[in-house]
Amino acid sequence: MGMVIYRFYGDELREMFGYEEHPYAFYAMAILAIVLVGLLYGFFIAIICGQRITERHYHVLAKQELTKEYIVEDLEGADHVPDLDPSHVIELKILGLY
């Protein structure tokens, strides 16, 4: 990319920046610009990956919390089934499961 820009606009850029005798300075600036754009792109990708990892971690924790919500007991031989906690009944009614 830098080579294409240099071929089309090299003369104007050399006159503008005073690189008539040392065109390597232009190459160094072009390489530096490419490296900086690459670093910015890398930070952008890292931020997106970090957000996705955080979202997945949150969902896993939420599922673990739901599995801890109810305790199943073996009631074989028991005549009386204990009542559910009122807050659990409300949640089950909201979900249409009670």
PDB file as gemmi writes it, atoms N, CA and C in Angstrom:
CRYST1    1.000    1.000    1.000  90.00  90.00  90.00 P 1                      
ATOM      1  N   MET A   1       0.829  -1.189   0.000  1.00  0.00           N  
ATOM      2  CA  MET A   1       0.000   0.000   0.000  1.00  0.00           C  
ATOM      3  C   MET A   1       0.870   1.248   0.000  1.00  0.00           C  
ATOM      4  N   GLY A   2       1.854   1.275   0.893  1.00  0.00           N  
ATOM      5  CA  GLY A   2       2.759   2.418   0.948  1.00  0.00           C  
ATOM      6  C   GLY A   2       3.525   2.590  -0.359  1.00  0.00           C  
ATOM      7  N   MET A   3       3.856   1.462  -0.971  1.00  0.00           N  
ATOM      8  CA  MET A   3       4.588   1.511  -2.241  1.00  0.00           C  
ATOM      9  C   MET A   3       3.727   2.142  -3.337  1.00  0.00           C  
ATOM     10  N   VAL A   4       2.429   1.799  -3.358  1.00  0.00           N  
ATOM     11  CA  VAL A   4       1.519   2.367  -4.357  1.00  0.00           C  
ATOM     12  C   VAL A   4       1.398   3.874  -4.163  1.00  0.00           C  
ATOM     13  N   ILE A   5       1.216   4.295  -2.920  1.00  0.00           N  
ATOM     14  CA  ILE A   5       1.116   5.738  -2.620  1.00  0.00           C  
ATOM     15  C   ILE A   5       2.410   6.437  -3.016  1.00  0.00           C  
ATOM     16  N   TYR A   6       3.538   5.798  -2.725  1.00  0.00           N  
ATOM     17  CA  TYR A   6       4.825   6.412  -3.047  1.00  0.00           C  
ATOM     18  C   TYR A   6       4.998   6.551  -4.550  1.00  0.00           C  
ATOM     19  N   ARG A   7       4.556   5.548  -5.311  1.00  0.00           N  
ATOM     20  CA  ARG A   7       4.717   5.613  -6.769  1.00  0.00           C  
ATOM     21  C   ARG A   7       3.858   6.727  -7.378  1.00  0.00           C  
ATOM     22  N   PHE A   8       2.629   6.911  -6.866  1.00  0.00           N  
ATOM     23  CA  PHE A   8       1.744   7.920  -7.441  1.00  0.00           C  
ATOM     24  C   PHE A   8       2.020   9.319  -6.896  1.00  0.00           C  
ATOM     25  N   TYR A   9       2.317   9.427  -5.620  1.00  0.00           N  
ATOM     26  CA  TYR A   9       2.468  10.739  -4.994  1.00  0.00           C  
ATOM     27  C   TYR A   9       3.859  10.974  -4.415  1.00  0.00           C  
ATOM     28  N   GLY A  10       4.789  10.143  -4.782  1.00  0.00           N  
ATOM     29  CA  GLY A  10       6.127  10.219  -4.207  1.00  0.00           C  
ATOM     30  C   GLY A  10       6.806  11.554  -4.410  1.00  0.00           C  
ATOM     31  N   ASP A  11       6.732  12.104  -5.617  1.00  0.00           N  
ATOM     32  CA  ASP A  11       7.405  13.374  -5.901  1.00  0.00           C  
ATOM     33  C   ASP A  11       6.831  14.510  -5.037  1.00  0.00           C  
ATOM     34  N   GLU A  12       5.479  14.557  -4.968  1.00  0.00           N  
ATOM     35  CA  GLU A  12       4.849  15.615  -4.172  1.00  0.00           C  
ATOM     36  C   GLU A  12       5.179  15.447  -2.682  1.00  0.00           C  
ATOM     37  N   LEU A  13       5.169  14.201  -2.209  1.00  0.00           N  
ATOM     38  CA  LEU A  13       5.463  13.960  -0.801  1.00  0.00           C  
ATOM     39  C   LEU A  13       6.914  14.284  -0.465  1.00  0.00           C  
ATOM     40  N   ARG A  14       7.819  13.957  -1.374  1.00  0.00           N  
ATOM     41  CA  ARG A  14       9.233  14.271  -1.128  1.00  0.00           C  
ATOM     42  C   ARG A  14       9.437  15.781  -1.058  1.00  0.00           C  
ATOM     43  N   GLU A  15       8.763  16.527  -1.938  1.00  0.00           N  
ATOM     44  CA  GLU A  15       8.898  17.979  -1.903  1.00  0.00           C  
ATOM     45  C   GLU A  15       8.238  18.558  -0.651  1.00  0.00           C  
ATOM     46  N   MET A  16       7.068  18.000  -0.293  1.00  0.00           N  
ATOM     47  CA  MET A  16       6.333  18.535   0.855  1.00  0.00           C  
ATOM     48  C   MET A  16       7.097  18.297   2.155  1.00  0.00           C  
ATOM     49  N   PHE A  17       7.657  17.106   2.336  1.00  0.00           N  
ATOM     50  CA  PHE A  17       8.342  16.771   3.575  1.00  0.00           C  
ATOM     51  C   PHE A  17       9.859  16.919   3.485  1.00  0.00           C  
ATOM     52  N   GLY A  18      10.366  17.294   2.332  1.00  0.00           N  
ATOM     53  CA  GLY A  18      11.795  17.499   2.175  1.00  0.00           C  
ATOM     54  C   GLY A  18      12.584  16.199   2.132  1.00  0.00           C  
ATOM     55  N   TYR A  19      12.045  15.154   1.500  1.00  0.00           N  
ATOM     56  CA  TYR A  19      12.709  13.848   1.453  1.00  0.00           C  
ATOM     57  C   TYR A  19      13.333  13.586   0.081  1.00  0.00           C  
ATOM     58  N   GLU A  20      13.804  14.617  -0.572  1.00  0.00           N  
ATOM     59  CA  GLU A  20      14.329  14.420  -1.920  1.00  0.00           C  
ATOM     60  C   GLU A  20      15.568  13.541  -1.919  1.00  0.00           C  
ATOM     61  N   GLU A  21      16.397  13.660  -0.890  1.00  0.00           N  
ATOM     62  CA  GLU A  21      17.632  12.884  -0.869  1.00  0.00           C  
ATOM     63  C   GLU A  21      17.474  11.584  -0.086  1.00  0.00           C  
ATOM     64  N   HIS A  22      16.493  11.488   0.812  1.00  0.00           N  
ATOM     65  CA  HIS A  22      16.333  10.306   1.664  1.00  0.00           C  
ATOM     66  C   HIS A  22      14.896   9.787   1.606  1.00  0.00           C  
ATOM     67  N   PRO A  23      14.546   9.010   0.595  1.00  0.00           N  
ATOM     68  CA  PRO A  23      13.169   8.501   0.494  1.00  0.00           C  
ATOM     69  C   PRO A  23      12.847   7.458   1.563  1.00  0.00           C  
ATOM     70  N   TYR A  24      13.883   6.958   2.262  1.00  0.00           N  
ATOM     71  CA  TYR A  24      13.623   5.925   3.273  1.00  0.00           C  
ATOM     72  C   TYR A  24      12.822   6.457   4.450  1.00  0.00           C  
ATOM     73  N   ALA A  25      12.907   7.748   4.689  1.00  0.00           N  
ATOM     74  CA  ALA A  25      12.118   8.337   5.772  1.00  0.00           C  
ATOM     75  C   ALA A  25      10.629   8.202   5.473  1.00  0.00           C  
ATOM     76  N   PHE A  26      10.271   8.339   4.193  1.00  0.00           N  
ATOM     77  CA  PHE A  26       8.873   8.150   3.811  1.00  0.00           C  
ATOM     78  C   PHE A  26       8.460   6.697   4.054  1.00  0.00           C  
ATOM     79  N   TYR A  27       9.330   5.755   3.692  1.00  0.00           N  
ATOM     80  CA  TYR A  27       9.028   4.337   3.935  1.00  0.00           C  
ATOM     81  C   TYR A  27       8.865   4.072   5.434  1.00  0.00           C  
ATOM     82  N   ALA A  28       9.713   4.687   6.233  1.00  0.00           N  
ATOM     83  CA  ALA A  28       9.635   4.496   7.685  1.00  0.00           C  
ATOM     84  C   ALA A  28       8.309   5.029   8.224  1.00  0.00           C  
ATOM     85  N   MET A  29       7.882   6.192   7.720  1.00  0.00           N  
ATOM     86  CA  MET A  29       6.599   6.741   8.158  1.00  0.00           C  
ATOM     87  C   MET A  29       5.443   5.849   7.723  1.00  0.00           C  
ATOM     88  N   ALA A  30       5.502   5.316   6.511  1.00  0.00           N  
ATOM     89  CA  ALA A  30       4.437   4.436   6.026  1.00  0.00           C  
ATOM     90  C   ALA A  30       4.372   3.160   6.863  1.00  0.00           C  
ATOM     91  N   ILE A  31       5.513   2.587   7.183  1.00  0.00           N  
ATOM     92  CA  ILE A  31       5.555   1.372   8.005  1.00  0.00           C  
ATOM     93  C   ILE A  31       5.023   1.670   9.407  1.00  0.00           C  
ATOM     94  N   LEU A  32       5.418   2.812   9.960  1.00  0.00           N  
ATOM     95  CA  LEU A  32       4.929   3.209  11.279  1.00  0.00           C  
ATOM     96  C   LEU A  32       3.408   3.362  11.277  1.00  0.00           C  
ATOM     97  N   ALA A  33       2.859   3.962  10.229  1.00  0.00           N  
ATOM     98  CA  ALA A  33       1.402   4.126  10.126  1.00  0.00           C  
ATOM     99  C   ALA A  33       0.717   2.767  10.060  1.00  0.00           C  
ATOM    100  N   ILE A  34       1.273   1.837   9.287  1.00  0.00           N  
ATOM    101  CA  ILE A  34       0.692   0.500   9.172  1.00  0.00           C  
ATOM    102  C   ILE A  34       0.741  -0.228  10.514  1.00  0.00           C  
ATOM    103  N   VAL A  35       1.849  -0.096  11.228  1.00  0.00           N  
ATOM    104  CA  VAL A  35       1.983  -0.744  12.542  1.00  0.00           C  
ATOM    105  C   VAL A  35       0.964  -0.161  13.526  1.00  0.00           C  
ATOM    106  N   LEU A  36       0.797   1.154  13.527  1.00  0.00           N  
ATOM    107  CA  LEU A  36      -0.160   1.778  14.440  1.00  0.00           C  
ATOM    108  C   LEU A  36      -1.595   1.349  14.132  1.00  0.00           C  
ATOM    109  N   VAL A  37      -1.945   1.285  12.851  1.00  0.00           N  
ATOM    110  CA  VAL A  37      -3.285   0.821  12.481  1.00  0.00           C  
ATOM    111  C   VAL A  37      -3.471  -0.634  12.925  1.00  0.00           C  
ATOM    112  N   GLY A  38      -2.446  -1.454  12.755  1.00  0.00           N  
ATOM    113  CA  GLY A  38      -2.516  -2.850  13.200  1.00  0.00           C  
ATOM    114  C   GLY A  38      -2.709  -2.965  14.699  1.00  0.00           C  
ATOM    115  N   LEU A  39      -2.007  -2.131  15.468  1.00  0.00           N  
ATOM    116  CA  LEU A  39      -2.165  -2.143  16.930  1.00  0.00           C  
ATOM    117  C   LEU A  39      -3.575  -1.719  17.339  1.00  0.00           C  
ATOM    118  N   LEU A  40      -4.092  -0.682  16.704  1.00  0.00           N  
ATOM    119  CA  LEU A  40      -5.448  -0.237  17.015  1.00  0.00           C  
ATOM    120  C   LEU A  40      -6.466  -1.329  16.696  1.00  0.00           C  
ATOM    121  N   TYR A  41      -6.282  -1.993  15.576  1.00  0.00           N  
ATOM    122  CA  TYR A  41      -7.169  -3.093  15.194  1.00  0.00           C  
ATOM    123  C   TYR A  41      -7.072  -4.225  16.226  1.00  0.00           C  
ATOM    124  N   GLY A  42      -5.867  -4.524  16.687  1.00  0.00           N  
ATOM    125  CA  GLY A  42      -5.676  -5.564  17.688  1.00  0.00           C  
ATOM    126  C   GLY A  42      -6.371  -5.217  18.993  1.00  0.00           C  
ATOM    127  N   PHE A  43      -6.283  -3.959  19.433  1.00  0.00           N  
ATOM    128  CA  PHE A  43      -6.986  -3.543  20.646  1.00  0.00           C  
ATOM    129  C   PHE A  43      -8.501  -3.667  20.476  1.00  0.00           C  
ATOM    130  N   PHE A  44      -8.992  -3.301  19.298  1.00  0.00           N  
ATOM    131  CA  PHE A  44     -10.423  -3.408  19.018  1.00  0.00           C  
ATOM    132  C   PHE A  44     -10.889  -4.862  19.128  1.00  0.00           C  
ATOM    133  N   ILE A  45     -10.144  -5.779  18.526  1.00  0.00           N  
ATOM    134  CA  ILE A  45     -10.487  -7.205  18.586  1.00  0.00           C  
ATOM    135  C   ILE A  45     -10.404  -7.703  20.023  1.00  0.00           C  
ATOM    136  N   ALA A  46      -9.399  -7.274  20.775  1.00  0.00           N  
ATOM    137  CA  ALA A  46      -9.255  -7.698  22.172  1.00  0.00           C  
ATOM    138  C   ALA A  46     -10.441  -7.236  23.017  1.00  0.00           C  
ATOM    139  N   ILE A  47     -10.922  -6.028  22.780  1.00  0.00           N  
ATOM    140  CA  ILE A  47     -12.077  -5.521  23.522  1.00  0.00           C  
ATOM    141  C   ILE A  47     -13.317  -6.352  23.208  1.00  0.00           C  
ATOM    142  N   ILE A  48     -13.534  -6.660  21.934  1.00  0.00           N  
ATOM    143  CA  ILE A  48     -14.697  -7.461  21.548  1.00  0.00           C  
ATOM    144  C   ILE A  48     -14.616  -8.854  22.181  1.00  0.00           C  
ATOM    145  N   CYS A  49     -13.448  -9.485  22.132  1.00  0.00           N  
ATOM    146  CA  CYS A  49     -13.290 -10.814  22.734  1.00  0.00           C  
ATOM    147  C   CYS A  49     -13.506 -10.752  24.244  1.00  0.00           C  
ATOM    148  N   GLY A  50     -13.006  -9.724  24.887  1.00  0.00           N  
ATOM    149  CA  GLY A  50     -13.200  -9.575  26.322  1.00  0.00           C  
ATOM    150  C   GLY A  50     -14.666  -9.446  26.688  1.00  0.00           C  
ATOM    151  N   GLN A  51     -15.438  -8.705  25.886  1.00  0.00           N  
ATOM    152  CA  GLN A  51     -16.864  -8.560  26.145  1.00  0.00           C  
ATOM    153  C   GLN A  51     -17.578  -9.899  26.002  1.00  0.00           C  
ATOM    154  N   ARG A  52     -17.224 -10.660  24.971  1.00  0.00           N  
ATOM    155  CA  ARG A  52     -17.879 -11.957  24.770  1.00  0.00           C  
ATOM    156  C   ARG A  52     -17.537 -12.929  25.891  1.00  0.00           C  
ATOM    157  N   ILE A  53     -16.299 -12.917  26.337  1.00  0.00           N  
ATOM    158  CA  ILE A  53     -15.908 -13.796  27.448  1.00  0.00           C  
ATOM    159  C   ILE A  53     -16.683 -13.413  28.699  1.00  0.00           C  
ATOM    160  N   THR A  54     -16.817 -12.116  28.956  1.00  0.00           N  
ATOM    161  CA  THR A  54     -17.556 -11.653  30.124  1.00  0.00           C  
ATOM    162  C   THR A  54     -19.025 -12.067  30.046  1.00  0.00           C  
ATOM    163  N   GLU A  55     -19.638 -11.938  28.859  1.00  0.00           N  
ATOM    164  CA  GLU A  55     -21.034 -12.335  28.692  1.00  0.00           C  
ATOM    165  C   GLU A  55     -21.213 -13.827  28.947  1.00  0.00           C  
ATOM    166  N   ARG A  56     -20.337 -14.642  28.391  1.00  0.00           N  
ATOM    167  CA  ARG A  56     -20.441 -16.087  28.597  1.00  0.00           C  
ATOM    168  C   ARG A  56     -20.236 -16.438  30.061  1.00  0.00           C  
ATOM    169  N   HIS A  57     -19.289 -15.784  30.712  1.00  0.00           N  
ATOM    170  CA  HIS A  57     -19.027 -16.050  32.121  1.00  0.00           C  
ATOM    171  C   HIS A  57     -20.262 -15.686  32.956  1.00  0.00           C  
ATOM    172  N   TYR A  58     -20.902 -14.574  32.618  1.00  0.00           N  
ATOM    173  CA  TYR A  58     -22.095 -14.153  33.336  1.00  0.00           C  
ATOM    174  C   TYR A  58     -23.204 -15.184  33.179  1.00  0.00           C  
ATOM    175  N   HIS A  59     -23.404 -15.695  31.942  1.00  0.00           N  
ATOM    176  CA  HIS A  59     -24.456 -16.682  31.706  1.00  0.00           C  
ATOM    177  C   HIS A  59     -24.173 -17.980  32.450  1.00  0.00           C  
ATOM    178  N   VAL A  60     -22.908 -18.408  32.486  1.00  0.00           N  
ATOM    179  CA  VAL A  60     -22.553 -19.624  33.217  1.00  0.00           C  
ATOM    180  C   VAL A  60     -22.845 -19.445  34.707  1.00  0.00           C  
ATOM    181  N   LEU A  61     -22.480 -18.282  35.258  1.00  0.00           N  
ATOM    182  CA  LEU A  61     -22.752 -18.033  36.672  1.00  0.00           C  
ATOM    183  C   LEU A  61     -24.251 -17.994  36.950  1.00  0.00           C  
ATOM    184  N   ALA A  62     -25.021 -17.418  36.032  1.00  0.00           N  
ATOM    185  CA  ALA A  62     -26.470 -17.360  36.213  1.00  0.00           C  
ATOM    186  C   ALA A  62     -27.059 -18.767  36.209  1.00  0.00           C  
ATOM    187  N   LYS A  63     -26.579 -19.627  35.325  1.00  0.00           N  
ATOM    188  CA  LYS A  63     -27.069 -21.013  35.289  1.00  0.00           C  
ATOM    189  C   LYS A  63     -26.687 -21.757  36.562  1.00  0.00           C  
ATOM    190  N   GLN A  64     -25.491 -21.530  37.065  1.00  0.00           N  
ATOM    191  CA  GLN A  64     -25.086 -22.182  38.309  1.00  0.00           C  
ATOM    192  C   GLN A  64     -25.969 -21.716  39.458  1.00  0.00           C  
ATOM    193  N   GLU A  65     -26.323 -20.451  39.457  1.00  0.00           N  
ATOM    194  CA  GLU A  65     -27.172 -19.921  40.520  1.00  0.00           C  
ATOM    195  C   GLU A  65     -28.563 -20.540  40.442  1.00  0.00           C  
ATOM    196  N   LEU A  66     -29.078 -20.749  39.236  1.00  0.00           N  
ATOM    197  CA  LEU A  66     -30.388 -21.376  39.091  1.00  0.00           C  
ATOM    198  C   LEU A  66     -30.372 -22.821  39.570  1.00  0.00           C  
ATOM    199  N   THR A  67     -29.272 -23.526  39.338  1.00  0.00           N  
ATOM    200  CA  THR A  67     -29.220 -24.916  39.785  1.00  0.00           C  
ATOM    201  C   THR A  67     -29.152 -25.015  41.295  1.00  0.00           C  
ATOM    202  N   LYS A  68     -28.697 -23.971  41.966  1.00  0.00           N  
ATOM    203  CA  LYS A  68     -28.626 -23.973  43.424  1.00  0.00           C  
ATOM    204  C   LYS A  68     -29.948 -23.532  44.055  1.00  0.00           C  
ATOM    205  N   GLU A  69     -30.879 -23.075  43.237  1.00  0.00           N  
ATOM    206  CA  GLU A  69     -32.109 -22.488  43.752  1.00  0.00           C  
ATOM    207  C   GLU A  69     -33.022 -23.518  44.432  1.00  0.00           C  
ATOM    208  N   TYR A  70     -33.140 -24.707  43.855  1.00  0.00           N  
ATOM    209  CA  TYR A  70     -34.067 -25.707  44.367  1.00  0.00           C  
ATOM    210  C   TYR A  70     -33.314 -26.952  44.806  1.00  0.00           C  
ATOM    211  N   ILE A  71     -33.727 -27.541  45.909  1.00  0.00           N  
ATOM    212  CA  ILE A  71     -33.113 -28.760  46.419  1.00  0.00           C  
ATOM    213  C   ILE A  71     -34.136 -29.883  46.287  1.00  0.00           C  
ATOM    214  N   VAL A  72     -33.736 -30.973  45.661  1.00  0.00           N  
ATOM    215  CA  VAL A  72     -34.620 -32.123  45.485  1.00  0.00           C  
ATOM    216  C   VAL A  72     -34.320 -33.120  46.593  1.00  0.00           C  
ATOM    217  N   GLU A  73     -35.361 -33.545  47.288  1.00  0.00           N  
ATOM    218  CA  GLU A  73     -35.198 -34.510  48.365  1.00  0.00           C  
ATOM    219  C   GLU A  73     -35.969 -35.773  48.029  1.00  0.00           C  
ATOM    220  N   ASP A  74     -35.486 -36.882  48.518  1.00  0.00           N  
ATOM    221  CA  ASP A  74     -36.172 -38.151  48.336  1.00  0.00           C  
ATOM    222  C   ASP A  74     -37.278 -38.245  49.377  1.00  0.00           C  
ATOM    223  N   LEU A  75     -38.516 -38.216  48.914  1.00  0.00           N  
ATOM    224  CA  LEU A  75     -39.658 -38.226  49.826  1.00  0.00           C  
ATOM    225  C   LEU A  75     -40.376 -39.566  49.823  1.00  0.00           C  
ATOM    226  N   GLU A  76     -39.692 -40.607  49.404  1.00  0.00           N  
ATOM    227  CA  GLU A  76     -40.328 -41.924  49.334  1.00  0.00           C  
ATOM    228  C   GLU A  76     -40.772 -42.348  50.739  1.00  0.00           C  
ATOM    229  N   GLY A  77     -42.029 -42.725  50.840  1.00  0.00           N  
ATOM    230  CA  GLY A  77     -42.576 -43.155  52.109  1.00  0.00           C  
ATOM    231  C   GLY A  77     -43.100 -42.014  52.959  1.00  0.00           C  
ATOM    232  N   ALA A  78     -42.937 -40.795  52.525  1.00  0.00           N  
ATOM    233  CA  ALA A  78     -43.435 -39.658  53.296  1.00  0.00           C  
ATOM    234  C   ALA A  78     -44.873 -39.376  52.885  1.00  0.00           C  
ATOM    235  N   ASP A  79     -45.738 -39.193  53.842  1.00  0.00           N  
ATOM    236  CA  ASP A  79     -47.151 -38.934  53.547  1.00  0.00           C  
ATOM    237  C   ASP A  79     -47.400 -37.450  53.275  1.00  0.00           C  
ATOM    238  N   HIS A  80     -46.642 -36.621  53.929  1.00  0.00           N  
ATOM    239  CA  HIS A  80     -46.871 -35.184  53.797  1.00  0.00           C  
ATOM    240  C   HIS A  80     -45.778 -34.554  52.930  1.00  0.00           C  
ATOM    241  N   VAL A  81     -46.207 -33.838  51.904  1.00  0.00           N  
ATOM    242  CA  VAL A  81     -45.262 -33.120  51.046  1.00  0.00           C  
ATOM    243  C   VAL A  81     -45.155 -31.700  51.582  1.00  0.00           C  
ATOM    244  N   PRO A  82     -43.956 -31.249  51.904  1.00  0.00           N  
ATOM    245  CA  PRO A  82     -43.824 -29.895  52.465  1.00  0.00           C  
ATOM    246  C   PRO A  82     -44.185 -28.821  51.437  1.00  0.00           C  
ATOM    247  N   ASP A  83     -44.703 -27.716  51.931  1.00  0.00           N  
ATOM    248  CA  ASP A  83     -45.065 -26.593  51.058  1.00  0.00           C  
ATOM    249  C   ASP A  83     -43.802 -25.902  50.563  1.00  0.00           C  
ATOM    250  N   LEU A  84     -43.928 -25.338  49.369  1.00  0.00           N  
ATOM    251  CA  LEU A  84     -42.814 -24.569  48.810  1.00  0.00           C  
ATOM    252  C   LEU A  84     -42.730 -23.207  49.501  1.00  0.00           C  
ATOM    253  N   ASP A  85     -41.563 -22.651  49.452  1.00  0.00           N  
ATOM    254  CA  ASP A  85     -41.356 -21.303  49.957  1.00  0.00           C  
ATOM    255  C   ASP A  85     -42.219 -20.341  49.135  1.00  0.00           C  
ATOM    256  N   PRO A  86     -42.897 -19.374  49.735  1.00  0.00           N  
ATOM    257  CA  PRO A  86     -43.776 -18.456  48.975  1.00  0.00           C  
ATOM    258  C   PRO A  86     -43.064 -17.721  47.838  1.00  0.00           C  
ATOM    259  N   SER A  87     -41.816 -17.359  48.033  1.00  0.00           N  
ATOM    260  CA  SER A  87     -41.098 -16.665  46.945  1.00  0.00           C  
ATOM    261  C   SER A  87     -40.906 -17.592  45.750  1.00  0.00           C  
ATOM    262  N   HIS A  88     -40.718 -18.896  45.996  1.00  0.00           N  
ATOM    263  CA  HIS A  88     -40.566 -19.860  44.907  1.00  0.00           C  
ATOM    264  C   HIS A  88     -41.896 -20.041  44.180  1.00  0.00           C  
ATOM    265  N   VAL A  89     -42.985 -20.030  44.937  1.00  0.00           N  
ATOM    266  CA  VAL A  89     -44.309 -20.168  44.325  1.00  0.00           C  
ATOM    267  C   VAL A  89     -44.581 -18.996  43.399  1.00  0.00           C  
ATOM    268  N   ILE A  90     -44.216 -17.799  43.821  1.00  0.00           N  
ATOM    269  CA  ILE A  90     -44.409 -16.606  42.979  1.00  0.00           C  
ATOM    270  C   ILE A  90     -43.612 -16.730  41.692  1.00  0.00           C  
ATOM    271  N   GLU A  91     -42.345 -17.156  41.786  1.00  0.00           N  
ATOM    272  CA  GLU A  91     -41.527 -17.321  40.585  1.00  0.00           C  
ATOM    273  C   GLU A  91     -42.116 -18.363  39.666  1.00  0.00           C  
ATOM    274  N   LEU A  92     -42.582 -19.483  40.216  1.00  0.00           N  
ATOM    275  CA  LEU A  92     -43.169 -20.540  39.396  1.00  0.00           C  
ATOM    276  C   LEU A  92     -44.459 -20.073  38.727  1.00  0.00           C  
ATOM    277  N   LYS A  93     -45.264 -19.251  39.411  1.00  0.00           N  
ATOM    278  CA  LYS A  93     -46.477 -18.721  38.816  1.00  0.00           C  
ATOM    279  C   LYS A  93     -46.145 -17.779  37.666  1.00  0.00           C  
ATOM    280  N   ILE A  94     -45.115 -16.977  37.854  1.00  0.00           N  
ATOM    281  CA  ILE A  94     -44.682 -16.061  36.775  1.00  0.00           C  
ATOM    282  C   ILE A  94     -44.279 -16.857  35.546  1.00  0.00           C  
ATOM    283  N   LEU A  95     -43.599 -17.981  35.762  1.00  0.00           N  
ATOM    284  CA  LEU A  95     -43.162 -18.823  34.650  1.00  0.00           C  
ATOM    285  C   LEU A  95     -44.277 -19.722  34.119  1.00  0.00           C  
ATOM    286  N   GLY A  96     -45.420 -19.740  34.790  1.00  0.00           N  
ATOM    287  CA  GLY A  96     -46.546 -20.560  34.366  1.00  0.00           C  
ATOM    288  C   GLY A  96     -46.332 -22.031  34.675  1.00  0.00           C  
ATOM    289  N   LEU A  97     -45.586 -22.326  35.710  1.00  0.00           N  
ATOM    290  CA  LEU A  97     -45.279 -23.716  36.069  1.00  0.00           C  
ATOM    291  C   LEU A  97     -45.963 -24.165  37.349  1.00  0.00           C  
ATOM    292  N   TYR A  98     -46.847 -23.345  37.914  1.00  0.00           N  
ATOM    293  CA  TYR A  98     -47.496 -23.723  39.175  1.00  0.00           C  
ATOM    294  C   TYR A  98     -48.983 -23.567  39.039  1.00  0.00           C  
TER     295      TYR A  98                                                      
END                                                                             
